[in-house]
Amino acid sequence: MKFFLDTADLAEIEEAASWGALAGVTTNPTLYARIGGKLDDFHNHIKRICDIVGPACPVSAESVAMTRDEIVRDGR
C-alpha cells in the first residue's frame, strides 16, 4: 500500500517516509501556516520536504506568486 500525505508537517512526512510506503506529498501555504510557518520561508520548507522524500517521490506545492514570471520561477 502507498500513502499520499496532505501536510506540511516535516515530522509526519519523515515518519511516513520511514515506513517505505510514501508515494507523494501535497502541501500548500495554508497547511504550512497551520504548523506555524511563515510565507517568506515557504520555498525553503518545500525544499526540506523534497530532501526528506527523495527524487522518486513527487511533491506537489502551490505557488505563492502573483505574476506569470514568478509562477514559472516558483515551478523551477
PDB file of N, CA, C, O and CB in Angstrom:
ATOM      1  N   MET A   1       0.841  -1.160   0.000  1.00  0.00           N
ATOM      2  CA  MET A   1       0.000   0.000   0.000  1.00  0.00           C
ATOM      3  C   MET A   1       0.891   1.228   0.000  1.00  0.00           C
ATOM      4  O   MET A   1       1.919   1.251   0.676  1.00  0.00           O
ATOM      5  CB  MET A   1      -0.959  -0.005   1.204  1.00  0.00           C
ATOM      6  N   LYS A   2       0.504   2.251  -0.754  1.00  0.00           N
ATOM      7  CA  LYS A   2       1.229   3.511  -0.815  1.00  0.00           C
ATOM      8  C   LYS A   2       0.359   4.619  -0.250  1.00  0.00           C
ATOM      9  O   LYS A   2      -0.862   4.610  -0.411  1.00  0.00           O
ATOM     10  CB  LYS A   2       1.657   3.835  -2.260  1.00  0.00           C
ATOM     11  N   PHE A   3       0.994   5.568   0.408  1.00  0.00           N
ATOM     12  CA  PHE A   3       0.284   6.678   1.030  1.00  0.00           C
ATOM     13  C   PHE A   3       0.663   8.002   0.379  1.00  0.00           C
ATOM     14  O   PHE A   3       1.826   8.239   0.055  1.00  0.00           O
ATOM     15  CB  PHE A   3       0.576   6.725   2.527  1.00  0.00           C
ATOM     16  N   PHE A   4      -0.325   8.849   0.197  1.00  0.00           N
ATOM     17  CA  PHE A   4      -0.121  10.219  -0.237  1.00  0.00           C
ATOM     18  C   PHE A   4      -0.509  11.115   0.933  1.00  0.00           C
ATOM     19  O   PHE A   4      -1.630  11.025   1.435  1.00  0.00           O
ATOM     20  CB  PHE A   4      -0.957  10.554  -1.533  1.00  0.00           C
ATOM     21  N   LEU A   5       0.398  11.971   1.370  1.00  0.00           N
ATOM     22  CA  LEU A   5       0.130  12.854   2.503  1.00  0.00           C
ATOM     23  C   LEU A   5      -0.282  14.231   2.013  1.00  0.00           C
ATOM     24  O   LEU A   5       0.209  14.715   0.993  1.00  0.00           O
ATOM     25  CB  LEU A   5       1.361  12.961   3.414  1.00  0.00           C
ATOM     26  N   ASP A   6      -1.174  14.843   2.740  1.00  0.00           N
ATOM     27  CA  ASP A   6      -1.604  16.213   2.506  1.00  0.00           C
ATOM     28  C   ASP A   6      -1.247  16.985   3.765  1.00  0.00           C
ATOM     29  O   ASP A   6      -2.084  17.159   4.652  1.00  0.00           O
ATOM     30  CB  ASP A   6      -3.153  16.307   2.169  1.00  0.00           C
ATOM     31  N   THR A   7       0.005  17.450   3.844  1.00  0.00           N
ATOM     32  CA  THR A   7       0.513  18.049   5.066  1.00  0.00           C
ATOM     33  C   THR A   7       1.738  18.908   4.770  1.00  0.00           C
ATOM     34  O   THR A   7       2.320  18.833   3.688  1.00  0.00           O
ATOM     35  CB  THR A   7       0.854  16.965   6.094  1.00  0.00           C
ATOM     36  N   ALA A   8       2.110  19.711   5.734  1.00  0.00           N
ATOM     37  CA  ALA A   8       3.372  20.449   5.688  1.00  0.00           C
ATOM     38  C   ALA A   8       4.237  20.091   6.888  1.00  0.00           C
ATOM     39  O   ALA A   8       5.326  20.639   7.056  1.00  0.00           O
ATOM     40  CB  ALA A   8       3.115  21.969   5.649  1.00  0.00           C
ATOM     41  N   ASP A   9       3.764  19.184   7.713  1.00  0.00           N
ATOM     42  CA  ASP A   9       4.451  18.799   8.941  1.00  0.00           C
ATOM     43  C   ASP A   9       5.625  17.863   8.621  1.00  0.00           C
ATOM     44  O   ASP A   9       5.425  16.723   8.203  1.00  0.00           O
ATOM     45  CB  ASP A   9       3.464  18.118   9.923  1.00  0.00           C
ATOM     46  N   LEU A  10       6.831  18.354   8.821  1.00  0.00           N
ATOM     47  CA  LEU A  10       8.018  17.570   8.483  1.00  0.00           C
ATOM     48  C   LEU A  10       8.104  16.275   9.280  1.00  0.00           C
ATOM     49  O   LEU A  10       8.543  15.257   8.745  1.00  0.00           O
ATOM     50  CB  LEU A  10       9.265  18.392   8.715  1.00  0.00           C
ATOM     51  N   ALA A  11       7.699  16.289  10.536  1.00  0.00           N
ATOM     52  CA  ALA A  11       7.751  15.075  11.360  1.00  0.00           C
ATOM     53  C   ALA A  11       6.817  14.010  10.799  1.00  0.00           C
ATOM     54  O   ALA A  11       7.179  12.834  10.762  1.00  0.00           O
ATOM     55  CB  ALA A  11       7.377  15.393  12.824  1.00  0.00           C
ATOM     56  N   GLU A  12       5.623  14.400  10.362  1.00  0.00           N
ATOM     57  CA  GLU A  12       4.692  13.444   9.753  1.00  0.00           C
ATOM     58  C   GLU A  12       5.279  12.876   8.463  1.00  0.00           C
ATOM     59  O   GLU A  12       5.175  11.677   8.201  1.00  0.00           O
ATOM     60  CB  GLU A  12       3.331  14.114   9.469  1.00  0.00           C
ATOM     61  N   ILE A  13       5.888  13.735   7.671  1.00  0.00           N
ATOM     62  CA  ILE A  13       6.474  13.291   6.401  1.00  0.00           C
ATOM     63  C   ILE A  13       7.645  12.349   6.650  1.00  0.00           C
ATOM     64  O   ILE A  13       7.768  11.321   5.984  1.00  0.00           O
ATOM     65  CB  ILE A  13       6.936  14.500   5.563  1.00  0.00           C
ATOM     66  N   GLU A  14       8.506  12.693   7.605  1.00  0.00           N
ATOM     67  CA  GLU A  14       9.639  11.822   7.941  1.00  0.00           C
ATOM     68  C   GLU A  14       9.162  10.459   8.414  1.00  0.00           C
ATOM     69  O   GLU A  14       9.723   9.433   8.029  1.00  0.00           O
ATOM     70  CB  GLU A  14      10.514  12.471   9.018  1.00  0.00           C
ATOM     71  N   GLU A  15       8.126  10.443   9.250  1.00  0.00           N
ATOM     72  CA  GLU A  15       7.611   9.164   9.747  1.00  0.00           C
ATOM     73  C   GLU A  15       7.068   8.316   8.611  1.00  0.00           C
ATOM     74  O   GLU A  15       7.399   7.135   8.506  1.00  0.00           O
ATOM     75  CB  GLU A  15       6.520   9.396  10.795  1.00  0.00           C
ATOM     76  N   ALA A  16       6.236   8.903   7.758  1.00  0.00           N
ATOM     77  CA  ALA A  16       5.670   8.140   6.639  1.00  0.00           C
ATOM     78  C   ALA A  16       6.765   7.670   5.686  1.00  0.00           C
ATOM     79  O   ALA A  16       6.695   6.555   5.168  1.00  0.00           O
ATOM     80  CB  ALA A  16       4.639   8.989   5.876  1.00  0.00           C
ATOM     81  N   ALA A  17       7.768   8.501   5.452  1.00  0.00           N
ATOM     82  CA  ALA A  17       8.873   8.101   4.580  1.00  0.00           C
ATOM     83  C   ALA A  17       9.634   6.921   5.171  1.00  0.00           C
ATOM     84  O   ALA A  17      10.117   6.063   4.432  1.00  0.00           O
ATOM     85  CB  ALA A  17       9.828   9.279   4.350  1.00  0.00           C
ATOM     86  N   SER A  18       9.743   6.869   6.489  1.00  0.00           N
ATOM     87  CA  SER A  18      10.467   5.773   7.135  1.00  0.00           C
ATOM     88  C   SER A  18       9.748   4.437   6.979  1.00  0.00           C
ATOM     89  O   SER A  18      10.374   3.383   7.085  1.00  0.00           O
ATOM     90  CB  SER A  18      10.665   6.078   8.609  1.00  0.00           C
ATOM     91  N   TRP A  19       8.451   4.471   6.729  1.00  0.00           N
ATOM     92  CA  TRP A  19       7.685   3.242   6.532  1.00  0.00           C
ATOM     93  C   TRP A  19       7.955   2.612   5.162  1.00  0.00           C
ATOM     94  O   TRP A  19       7.686   1.429   4.952  1.00  0.00           O
ATOM     95  CB  TRP A  19       6.194   3.527   6.686  1.00  0.00           C
ATOM     96  N   GLY A  20       8.484   3.404   4.240  1.00  0.00           N
ATOM     97  CA  GLY A  20       8.724   2.900   2.893  1.00  0.00           C
ATOM     98  C   GLY A  20       7.467   2.830   2.052  1.00  0.00           C
ATOM     99  O   GLY A  20       7.460   2.168   1.014  1.00  0.00           O
ATOM    100  N   ALA A  21       6.408   3.493   2.470  1.00  0.00           N
ATOM    101  CA  ALA A  21       5.131   3.406   1.755  1.00  0.00           C
ATOM    102  C   ALA A  21       4.642   4.773   1.276  1.00  0.00           C
ATOM    103  O   ALA A  21       3.500   4.902   0.837  1.00  0.00           O
ATOM    104  CB  ALA A  21       4.076   2.770   2.651  1.00  0.00           C
ATOM    105  N   LEU A  22       5.492   5.781   1.357  1.00  0.00           N
ATOM    106  CA  LEU A  22       5.077   7.128   0.967  1.00  0.00           C
ATOM    107  C   LEU A  22       5.166   7.271  -0.546  1.00  0.00           C
ATOM    108  O   LEU A  22       6.230   7.073  -1.133  1.00  0.00           O
ATOM    109  CB  LEU A  22       5.948   8.202   1.667  1.00  0.00           C
ATOM    110  N   ALA A  23       4.047   7.617  -1.173  1.00  0.00           N
ATOM    111  CA  ALA A  23       4.004   7.744  -2.628  1.00  0.00           C
ATOM    112  C   ALA A  23       4.021   9.192  -3.089  1.00  0.00           C
ATOM    113  O   ALA A  23       4.302   9.453  -4.259  1.00  0.00           O
ATOM    114  CB  ALA A  23       2.779   7.059  -3.167  1.00  0.00           C
ATOM    115  N   GLY A  24       3.729  10.140  -2.207  1.00  0.00           N
ATOM    116  CA  GLY A  24       3.734  11.535  -2.604  1.00  0.00           C
ATOM    117  C   GLY A  24       3.273  12.437  -1.476  1.00  0.00           C
ATOM    118  O   GLY A  24       2.658  11.988  -0.509  1.00  0.00           O
ATOM    119  N   VAL A  25       3.583  13.727  -1.620  1.00  0.00           N
ATOM    120  CA  VAL A  25       3.189  14.728  -0.632  1.00  0.00           C
ATOM    121  C   VAL A  25       2.585  15.913  -1.372  1.00  0.00           C
ATOM    122  O   VAL A  25       3.138  16.391  -2.363  1.00  0.00           O
ATOM    123  CB  VAL A  25       4.406  15.174   0.250  1.00  0.00           C
ATOM    124  N   THR A  26       1.455  16.373  -0.881  1.00  0.00           N
ATOM    125  CA  THR A  26       0.836  17.596  -1.373  1.00  0.00           C
ATOM    126  C   THR A  26       0.795  18.575  -0.213  1.00  0.00           C
ATOM    127  O   THR A  26       0.410  18.218   0.901  1.00  0.00           O
ATOM    128  CB  THR A  26      -0.601  17.331  -1.957  1.00  0.00           C
ATOM    129  N   THR A  27       1.193  19.807  -0.481  1.00  0.00           N
ATOM    130  CA  THR A  27       1.147  20.820   0.559  1.00  0.00           C
ATOM    131  C   THR A  27       0.812  22.165  -0.060  1.00  0.00           C
ATOM    132  O   THR A  27       0.792  22.319  -1.281  1.00  0.00           O
ATOM    133  CB  THR A  27       2.481  20.888   1.322  1.00  0.00           C
ATOM    134  N   ASN A  28       0.553  23.126   0.794  1.00  0.00           N
ATOM    135  CA  ASN A  28       0.219  24.473   0.323  1.00  0.00           C
ATOM    136  C   ASN A  28       0.474  25.461   1.459  1.00  0.00           C
ATOM    137  O   ASN A  28       0.710  25.053   2.596  1.00  0.00           O
ATOM    138  CB  ASN A  28      -1.271  24.553  -0.167  1.00  0.00           C
ATOM    139  N   PRO A  29       0.426  26.751   1.157  1.00  0.00           N
ATOM    140  CA  PRO A  29       0.702  27.746   2.192  1.00  0.00           C
ATOM    141  C   PRO A  29      -0.242  27.667   3.397  1.00  0.00           C
ATOM    142  O   PRO A  29       0.175  27.961   4.517  1.00  0.00           O
ATOM    143  CB  PRO A  29       0.621  29.116   1.594  1.00  0.00           C
ATOM    144  N   THR A  30      -1.482  27.281   3.193  1.00  0.00           N
ATOM    145  CA  THR A  30      -2.416  27.166   4.313  1.00  0.00           C
ATOM    146  C   THR A  30      -1.985  26.061   5.270  1.00  0.00           C
ATOM    147  O   THR A  30      -1.997  26.257   6.486  1.00  0.00           O
ATOM    148  CB  THR A  30      -3.835  26.897   3.801  1.00  0.00           C
ATOM    149  N   LEU A  31      -1.608  24.908   4.739  1.00  0.00           N
ATOM    150  CA  LEU A  31      -1.125  23.816   5.591  1.00  0.00           C
ATOM    151  C   LEU A  31       0.161  24.219   6.302  1.00  0.00           C
ATOM    152  O   LEU A  31       0.377  23.862   7.460  1.00  0.00           O
ATOM    153  CB  LEU A  31      -0.894  22.539   4.760  1.00  0.00           C
ATOM    154  N   TYR A  32       1.002  24.956   5.611  1.00  0.00           N
ATOM    155  CA  TYR A  32       2.242  25.421   6.214  1.00  0.00           C
ATOM    156  C   TYR A  32       1.964  26.405   7.350  1.00  0.00           C
ATOM    157  O   TYR A  32       2.625  26.355   8.387  1.00  0.00           O
ATOM    158  CB  TYR A  32       3.134  26.072   5.156  1.00  0.00           C
ATOM    159  N   ALA A  33       1.005  27.285   7.165  1.00  0.00           N
ATOM    160  CA  ALA A  33       0.637  28.244   8.214  1.00  0.00           C
ATOM    161  C   ALA A  33       0.100  27.531   9.452  1.00  0.00           C
ATOM    162  O   ALA A  33       0.321  27.990  10.572  1.00  0.00           O
ATOM    163  CB  ALA A  33      -0.409  29.237   7.687  1.00  0.00           C
ATOM    164  N   ARG A  34      -0.604  26.415   9.263  1.00  0.00           N
ATOM    165  CA  ARG A  34      -1.161  25.667  10.398  1.00  0.00           C
ATOM    166  C   ARG A  34      -0.088  25.120  11.322  1.00  0.00           C
ATOM    167  O   ARG A  34      -0.341  24.904  12.507  1.00  0.00           O
ATOM    168  CB  ARG A  34      -2.015  24.529   9.897  1.00  0.00           C
ATOM    169  N   ILE A  35       1.115  24.893  10.790  1.00  0.00           N
ATOM    170  CA  ILE A  35       2.197  24.398  11.645  1.00  0.00           C
ATOM    171  C   ILE A  35       3.111  25.539  12.085  1.00  0.00           C
ATOM    172  O   ILE A  35       4.197  25.306  12.615  1.00  0.00           O
ATOM    173  CB  ILE A  35       3.012  23.320  10.909  1.00  0.00           C
ATOM    174  N   GLY A  36       2.665  26.768  11.861  1.00  0.00           N
ATOM    175  CA  GLY A  36       3.415  27.933  12.312  1.00  0.00           C
ATOM    176  C   GLY A  36       4.379  28.504  11.297  1.00  0.00           C
ATOM    177  O   GLY A  36       5.175  29.383  11.628  1.00  0.00           O
ATOM    178  N   GLY A  37       4.324  28.023  10.071  1.00  0.00           N
ATOM    179  CA  GLY A  37       5.238  28.504   9.040  1.00  0.00           C
ATOM    180  C   GLY A  37       4.896  29.906   8.577  1.00  0.00           C
ATOM    181  O   GLY A  37       3.743  30.334   8.634  1.00  0.00           O
ATOM    182  N   LYS A  38       5.911  30.608   8.121  1.00  0.00           N
ATOM    183  CA  LYS A  38       5.763  31.959   7.592  1.00  0.00           C
ATOM    184  C   LYS A  38       5.964  31.928   6.083  1.00  0.00           C
ATOM    185  O   LYS A  38       6.836  31.220   5.581  1.00  0.00           O
ATOM    186  CB  LYS A  38       6.768  32.935   8.263  1.00  0.00           C
ATOM    187  N   LEU A  39       5.162  32.690   5.370  1.00  0.00           N
ATOM    188  CA  LEU A  39       5.159  32.671   3.915  1.00  0.00           C
ATOM    189  C   LEU A  39       6.544  32.905   3.315  1.00  0.00           C
ATOM    190  O   LEU A  39       6.871  32.305   2.291  1.00  0.00           O
ATOM    191  CB  LEU A  39       4.203  33.709   3.398  1.00  0.00           C
ATOM    192  N   ASP A  40       7.360  33.755   3.918  1.00  0.00           N
ATOM    193  CA  ASP A  40       8.665  34.051   3.339  1.00  0.00           C
ATOM    194  C   ASP A  40       9.629  32.871   3.410  1.00  0.00           C
ATOM    195  O   ASP A  40      10.687  32.916   2.783  1.00  0.00           O
ATOM    196  CB  ASP A  40       9.271  35.237   4.036  1.00  0.00           C
ATOM    197  N   ASP A  41       9.298  31.821   4.152  1.00  0.00           N
ATOM    198  CA  ASP A  41      10.138  30.623   4.235  1.00  0.00           C
ATOM    199  C   ASP A  41       9.502  29.419   3.535  1.00  0.00           C
ATOM    200  O   ASP A  41      10.022  28.306   3.622  1.00  0.00           O
ATOM    201  CB  ASP A  41      10.411  30.282   5.694  1.00  0.00           C
ATOM    202  N   PHE A  42       8.384  29.637   2.843  1.00  0.00           N
ATOM    203  CA  PHE A  42       7.652  28.520   2.230  1.00  0.00           C
ATOM    204  C   PHE A  42       8.516  27.747   1.237  1.00  0.00           C
ATOM    205  O   PHE A  42       8.494  26.516   1.237  1.00  0.00           O
ATOM    206  CB  PHE A  42       6.399  29.036   1.528  1.00  0.00           C
ATOM    207  N   HIS A  43       9.280  28.447   0.385  1.00  0.00           N
ATOM    208  CA  HIS A  43      10.108  27.759  -0.610  1.00  0.00           C
ATOM    209  C   HIS A  43      11.159  26.874   0.061  1.00  0.00           C
ATOM    210  O   HIS A  43      11.396  25.751  -0.385  1.00  0.00           O
ATOM    211  CB  HIS A  43      10.794  28.781  -1.533  1.00  0.00           C
ATOM    212  N   ASN A  44      11.776  27.357   1.105  1.00  0.00           N
ATOM    213  CA  ASN A  44      12.761  26.538   1.822  1.00  0.00           C
ATOM    214  C   ASN A  44      12.112  25.315   2.449  1.00  0.00           C
ATOM    215  O   ASN A  44      12.709  24.239   2.495  1.00  0.00           O
ATOM    216  CB  ASN A  44      13.460  27.365   2.902  1.00  0.00           C
ATOM    217  N   HIS A  45      10.898  25.485   2.927  1.00  0.00           N
ATOM    218  CA  HIS A  45      10.184  24.355   3.528  1.00  0.00           C
ATOM    219  C   HIS A  45       9.909  23.284   2.470  1.00  0.00           C
ATOM    220  O   HIS A  45      10.063  22.093   2.741  1.00  0.00           O
ATOM    221  CB  HIS A  45       8.855  24.828   4.178  1.00  0.00           C
ATOM    222  N   ILE A  46       9.508  23.696   1.281  1.00  0.00           N
ATOM    223  CA  ILE A  46       9.272  22.743   0.195  1.00  0.00           C
ATOM    224  C   ILE A  46      10.564  21.997  -0.133  1.00  0.00           C
ATOM    225  O   ILE A  46      10.536  20.790  -0.374  1.00  0.00           O
ATOM    226  CB  ILE A  46       8.730  23.467  -1.065  1.00  0.00           C
ATOM    227  N   LYS A  47      11.678  22.693  -0.142  1.00  0.00           N
ATOM    228  CA  LYS A  47      12.973  22.036  -0.387  1.00  0.00           C
ATOM    229  C   LYS A  47      13.265  20.997   0.689  1.00  0.00           C
ATOM    230  O   LYS A  47      13.777  19.919   0.389  1.00  0.00           O
ATOM    231  CB  LYS A  47      14.111  23.078  -0.435  1.00  0.00           C
ATOM    232  N   ARG A  48      12.940  21.317   1.941  1.00  0.00           N
ATOM    233  CA  ARG A  48      13.159  20.349   3.026  1.00  0.00           C
ATOM    234  C   ARG A  48      12.283  19.108   2.831  1.00  0.00           C
ATOM    235  O   ARG A  48      12.729  17.986   3.071  1.00  0.00           O
ATOM    236  CB  ARG A  48      12.862  21.000   4.399  1.00  0.00           C
ATOM    237  N   ILE A  49      11.046  19.313   2.399  1.00  0.00           N
ATOM    238  CA  ILE A  49      10.167  18.174   2.120  1.00  0.00           C
ATOM    239  C   ILE A  49      10.774  17.316   1.017  1.00  0.00           C
ATOM    240  O   ILE A  49      10.815  16.092   1.136  1.00  0.00           O
ATOM    241  CB  ILE A  49       8.748  18.653   1.715  1.00  0.00           C
ATOM    242  N   CYS A  50      11.244  17.947  -0.052  1.00  0.00           N
ATOM    243  CA  CYS A  50      11.855  17.198  -1.161  1.00  0.00           C
ATOM    244  C   CYS A  50      13.086  16.429  -0.699  1.00  0.00           C
ATOM    245  O   CYS A  50      13.309  15.302  -1.141  1.00  0.00           O
ATOM    246  CB  CYS A  50      12.235  18.149  -2.306  1.00  0.00           C
ATOM    247  N   ASP A  51      13.882  17.013   0.176  1.00  0.00           N
ATOM    248  CA  ASP A  51      15.054  16.321   0.710  1.00  0.00           C
ATOM    249  C   ASP A  51      14.655  15.088   1.506  1.00  0.00           C
ATOM    250  O   ASP A  51      15.336  14.064   1.448  1.00  0.00           O
ATOM    251  CB  ASP A  51      15.873  17.262   1.587  1.00  0.00           C
ATOM    252  N   ILE A  52      13.560  15.178   2.244  1.00  0.00           N
ATOM    253  CA  ILE A  52      13.099  14.042   3.050  1.00  0.00           C
ATOM    254  C   ILE A  52      12.622  12.905   2.167  1.00  0.00           C
ATOM    255  O   ILE A  52      13.001  11.754   2.386  1.00  0.00           O
ATOM    256  CB  ILE A  52      11.976  14.474   3.995  1.00  0.00           C
ATOM    257  N   VAL A  53      11.803  13.202   1.179  1.00  0.00           N
ATOM    258  CA  VAL A  53      11.157  12.140   0.399  1.00  0.00           C
ATOM    259  C   VAL A  53      12.017  11.613  -0.741  1.00  0.00           C
ATOM    260  O   VAL A  53      11.808  10.489  -1.197  1.00  0.00           O
ATOM    261  CB  VAL A  53       9.860  12.642  -0.158  1.00  0.00           C
ATOM    262  N   GLY A  54      12.974  12.396  -1.207  1.00  0.00           N
ATOM    263  CA  GLY A  54      13.859  11.946  -2.277  1.00  0.00           C
ATOM    264  C   GLY A  54      13.267  12.146  -3.654  1.00  0.00           C
ATOM    265  O   GLY A  54      12.096  12.499  -3.792  1.00  0.00           O
ATOM    266  N   PRO A  55      14.080  11.918  -4.678  1.00  0.00           N
ATOM    267  CA  PRO A  55      13.681  12.238  -6.052  1.00  0.00           C
ATOM    268  C   PRO A  55      12.598  11.345  -6.640  1.00  0.00           C
ATOM    269  O   PRO A  55      11.956  11.735  -7.615  1.00  0.00           O
ATOM    270  CB  PRO A  55      14.866  12.172  -6.925  1.00  0.00           C
ATOM    271  N   ALA A  56      12.374  10.169  -6.084  1.00  0.00           N
ATOM    272  CA  ALA A  56      11.371   9.261  -6.640  1.00  0.00           C
ATOM    273  C   ALA A  56       9.960   9.528  -6.129  1.00  0.00           C
ATOM    274  O   ALA A  56       9.002   8.914  -6.599  1.00  0.00           O
ATOM    275  CB  ALA A  56      11.748   7.845  -6.330  1.00  0.00           C
ATOM    276  N   CYS A  57       9.829  10.435  -5.175  1.00  0.00           N
ATOM    277  CA  CYS A  57       8.529  10.710  -4.556  1.00  0.00           C
ATOM    278  C   CYS A  57       8.074  12.117  -4.952  1.00  0.00           C
ATOM    279  O   CYS A  57       8.725  13.094  -4.583  1.00  0.00           O
ATOM    280  CB  CYS A  57       8.607  10.570  -2.996  1.00  0.00           C
ATOM    281  N   PRO A  58       6.984  12.238  -5.687  1.00  0.00           N
ATOM    282  CA  PRO A  58       6.539  13.563  -6.115  1.00  0.00           C
ATOM    283  C   PRO A  58       6.038  14.426  -4.961  1.00  0.00           C
ATOM    284  O   PRO A  58       5.411  13.940  -4.020  1.00  0.00           O
ATOM    285  CB  PRO A  58       5.451  13.424  -7.146  1.00  0.00           C
ATOM    286  N   VAL A  59       6.333  15.713  -5.062  1.00  0.00           N
ATOM    287  CA  VAL A  59       5.855  16.708  -4.106  1.00  0.00           C
ATOM    288  C   VAL A  59       5.091  17.755  -4.893  1.00  0.00           C
ATOM    289  O   VAL A  59       5.621  18.350  -5.832  1.00  0.00           O
ATOM    290  CB  VAL A  59       7.037  17.352  -3.288  1.00  0.00           C
ATOM    291  N   SER A  60       3.855  17.976  -4.511  1.00  0.00           N
ATOM    292  CA  SER A  60       3.013  18.976  -5.153  1.00  0.00           C
ATOM    293  C   SER A  60       2.825  20.134  -4.177  1.00  0.00           C
ATOM    294  O   SER A  60       2.368  19.941  -3.050  1.00  0.00           O
ATOM    295  CB  SER A  60       1.634  18.369  -5.586  1.00  0.00           C
ATOM    296  N   ALA A  61       3.181  21.339  -4.621  1.00  0.00           N
ATOM    297  CA  ALA A  61       3.068  22.516  -3.753  1.00  0.00           C
ATOM    298  C   ALA A  61       2.520  23.676  -4.567  1.00  0.00           C
ATOM    299  O   ALA A  61       2.904  23.872  -5.720  1.00  0.00           O
ATOM    300  CB  ALA A  61       4.446  22.888  -3.121  1.00  0.00           C
ATOM    301  N   GLU A  62       1.634  24.433  -3.974  1.00  0.00           N
ATOM    302  CA  GLU A  62       1.077  25.592  -4.654  1.00  0.00           C
ATOM    303  C   GLU A  62       2.098  26.711  -4.724  1.00  0.00           C
ATOM    304  O   GLU A  62       2.946  26.864  -3.845  1.00  0.00           O
ATOM    305  CB  GLU A  62      -0.187  26.073  -3.949  1.00  0.00           C
ATOM    306  N   SER A  63       1.999  27.476  -5.771  1.00  0.00           N
ATOM    307  CA  SER A  63       2.831  28.665  -5.906  1.00  0.00           C
ATOM    308  C   SER A  63       2.245  29.783  -5.054  1.00  0.00           C
ATOM    309  O   SER A  63       1.031  29.873  -4.872  1.00  0.00           O
ATOM    310  CB  SER A  63       2.941  29.102  -7.391  1.00  0.00           C
ATOM    311  N   VAL A  64       3.116  30.621  -4.542  1.00  0.00           N
ATOM    312  CA  VAL A  64       2.675  31.782  -3.778  1.00  0.00           C
ATOM    313  C   VAL A  64       2.875  33.059  -4.592  1.00  0.00           C
ATOM    314  O   VAL A  64       2.752  34.165  -4.065  1.00  0.00           O
ATOM    315  CB  VAL A  64       3.435  31.870  -2.442  1.00  0.00           C
ATOM    316  N   ALA A  65       3.180  32.899  -5.869  1.00  0.00           N
ATOM    317  CA  ALA A  65       3.470  34.026  -6.744  1.00  0.00           C
ATOM    318  C   ALA A  65       2.201  34.700  -7.260  1.00  0.00           C
ATOM    319  O   ALA A  65       1.108  34.135  -7.222  1.00  0.00           O
ATOM    320  CB  ALA A  65       4.316  33.567  -7.911  1.00  0.00           C
ATOM    321  N   MET A  66       2.388  35.924  -7.741  1.00  0.00           N
ATOM    322  CA  MET A  66       1.259  36.699  -8.249  1.00  0.00           C
ATOM    323  C   MET A  66       1.335  36.961  -9.758  1.00  0.00           C
ATOM    324  O   MET A  66       0.323  37.310 -10.366  1.00  0.00           O
ATOM    325  CB  MET A  66       1.181  38.013  -7.516  1.00  0.00           C
ATOM    326  N   THR A  67       2.505  36.800 -10.367  1.00  0.00           N
ATOM    327  CA  THR A  67       2.637  37.056 -11.797  1.00  0.00           C
ATOM    328  C   THR A  67       3.076  35.782 -12.512  1.00  0.00           C
ATOM    329  O   THR A  67       3.550  34.833 -11.887  1.00  0.00           O
ATOM    330  CB  THR A  67       3.644  38.202 -12.059  1.00  0.00           C
ATOM    331  N   ARG A  68       2.909  35.778 -13.836  1.00  0.00           N
ATOM    332  CA  ARG A  68       3.281  34.616 -14.636  1.00  0.00           C
ATOM    333  C   ARG A  68       4.758  34.280 -14.440  1.00  0.00           C
ATOM    334  O   ARG A  68       5.102  33.122 -14.203  1.00  0.00           O
ATOM    335  CB  ARG A  68       2.983  34.868 -16.125  1.00  0.00           C
ATOM    336  N   ASP A  69       5.629  35.277 -14.535  1.00  0.00           N
ATOM    337  CA  ASP A  69       7.062  35.025 -14.405  1.00  0.00           C
ATOM    338  C   ASP A  69       7.426  34.480 -13.029  1.00  0.00           C
ATOM    339  O   ASP A  69       8.281  33.602 -12.914  1.00  0.00           O
ATOM    340  CB  ASP A  69       7.840  36.298 -14.673  1.00  0.00           C
ATOM    341  N   GLU A  70       6.783  34.994 -11.989  1.00  0.00           N
ATOM    342  CA  GLU A  70       7.049  34.483 -10.639  1.00  0.00           C
ATOM    343  C   GLU A  70       6.559  33.057 -10.489  1.00  0.00           C
ATOM    344  O   GLU A  70       7.212  32.250  -9.828  1.00  0.00           O
ATOM    345  CB  GLU A  70       6.387  35.373  -9.586  1.00  0.00           C
ATOM    346  N   ILE A  71       5.420  32.728 -11.088  1.00  0.00           N
ATOM    347  CA  ILE A  71       4.888  31.363 -11.017  1.00  0.00           C
ATOM    348  C   ILE A  71       5.844  30.396 -11.701  1.00  0.00           C
ATOM    349  O   ILE A  71       6.112  29.314 -11.179  1.00  0.00           O
ATOM    350  CB  ILE A  71       3.486  31.282 -11.666  1.00  0.00           C
ATOM    351  N   VAL A  72       6.364  30.782 -12.875  1.00  0.00           N
ATOM    352  CA  VAL A  72       7.328  29.937 -13.581  1.00  0.00           C
ATOM    353  C   VAL A  72       8.582  29.768 -12.736  1.00  0.00           C
ATOM    354  O   VAL A  72       9.116  28.663 -12.641  1.00  0.00           O
ATOM    355  CB  VAL A  72       7.683  30.539 -14.962  1.00  0.00           C
ATOM    356  N   ARG A  73       9.058  30.846 -12.121  1.00  0.00           N
ATOM    357  CA  ARG A  73      10.235  30.779 -11.257  1.00  0.00           C
ATOM    358  C   ARG A  73       9.987  29.842 -10.070  1.00  0.00           C
ATOM    359  O   ARG A  73      10.862  29.054  -9.710  1.00  0.00           O
ATOM    360  CB  ARG A  73      10.611  32.186 -10.755  1.00  0.00           C
ATOM    361  N   ASP A  74       8.801  29.926  -9.465  1.00  0.00           N
ATOM    362  CA  ASP A  74       8.445  29.020  -8.368  1.00  0.00           C
ATOM    363  C   ASP A  74       8.513  27.561  -8.828  1.00  0.00           C
ATOM    364  O   ASP A  74       9.038  26.704  -8.118  1.00  0.00           O
ATOM    365  CB  ASP A  74       7.031  29.345  -7.835  1.00  0.00           C
ATOM    366  N   GLY A  75       7.989  27.292 -10.000  1.00  0.00           N
ATOM    367  CA  GLY A  75       7.972  25.931 -10.519  1.00  0.00           C
ATOM    368  C   GLY A  75       9.358  25.362 -10.753  1.00  0.00           C
ATOM    369  O   GLY A  75       9.603  24.171 -10.564  1.00  0.00           O
ATOM    370  N   ARG A  76      10.237  26.222 -11.159  1.00  0.00           N
ATOM    371  CA  ARG A  76      11.611  25.758 -11.410  1.00  0.00           C
ATOM    372  C   ARG A  76      12.346  25.563 -10.112  1.00  0.00           C
ATOM    373  O   ARG A  76      13.515  25.176 -10.117  1.00  0.00           O
ATOM    374  CB  ARG A  76      12.373  26.747 -12.296  1.00  0.00           C
TER     375      ARG A  76
END
